[in-house]
């Protein structure tokens, strides 16, 4: 991988980390408990509980994504960054640009 590509990927990773942290912050607000004294109807309360479950799932996914991005940032300094962990071939730059936390090429994912 070229030095300029590596630099660009690091910038993308840092940017995505910041975005993901913001999304996590928003999701944490949405999953706060629904107060019992909130004056909403029974159906609205059921909708709120359902939406909370969906947001909790999204929060878990974003937290996992953040861990992967942080790991990718750490690994970006390593010599083998951008090399498929399964076959040892270089992962195409476009794939890394889209999914900077990936450790496998398209052929080895499936």
N, C-alpha and C positions, 0 to 999 in steps of 0.2 A: 504494500500500500504506500502510496506517495505521501510525503510529509504534509502537503497541502490538503489532501483528502483526510488525513488523520486529524489535522487541525479543524477542518470543517465539521467532522463528526463529533469532536469534543464540544464544539460550539452548539451543535444540535442537541447533544446529550444534556448539556448544562441548561439550555433553553427548555427542553422537555421536563427536566427535573423541576424547574421553577413552575411550569404550567401544571404539572401533576400535583405539586404541593398546594397550589391554589385550588385545584379541583378537590383535593382531599379536605381542605379547610371548609369548602362549601358543603361537601357531603356530610361532614361532621355536624354542621348546623342542621342539616335536614334529618339526621337520625336521632336527634335529641328526643327524649321521651315526651309523649303527648300528655299534658297535664289533665287529670281527671276533671278538674273544675273548668276546663275550656268549654265554652258554650258552642258546641257544634252538635249537629244531629247524629243519630245512631249510624246512618249510612255514611255520613261524612267522616265519622270516627273510624269506621271500617276502611274507608278509602285511605285515610291518613295512615292507618296501621299497615295496609298493603303497600302504600308508597314508601313507608319507612323500611319495610323488608327489602324492597327493590333497591333503595338507596344504600342499605347496609351491604348488600351484595356488590353494588358498584364501588362502595368504599373499600371493601376487601380487595377487589380487583385492582383498584388504583394504588393501594398500598403495596401490593405485589409488584406492580409495574414500577413503582418508585424504587423498590429494592433492586430490581433488575437494572434500572437505569444507573443507580449508584454503583452497582457492581461493574457495569459497562464503563463508567467513568474511571474507576480504579484500574480496570484492565486496559484502558486505552493507551496507557504508557508502556504496556508490555509488548515485546517483540511479536508475539503470536496473535495480537489483536487483529480481528478481521479474517482469521483462518478458521475454517470449519473444524470443530472439535471431533467430528466423526471421520471425515475422509481426508482432512488435511489440505484441501484446496482452498484458495482464496474465495471469500464470500464477496459477491459482486457489490460494488460501492452503492449502487441504487438500492439494494436490499438493506444494507447497513444504514443508509440515509433514511429509509422508511422505518426500519426496525433496528435502531442502534444497539439494542440489548440482545439481539440474536447471536447465537453461538454456532449455528449450523446453516449450511447453504440450503437452497431450495430442494435439491436432490436428496439430501439426508433428513429432511424434516418428515417426509412422507413415509 
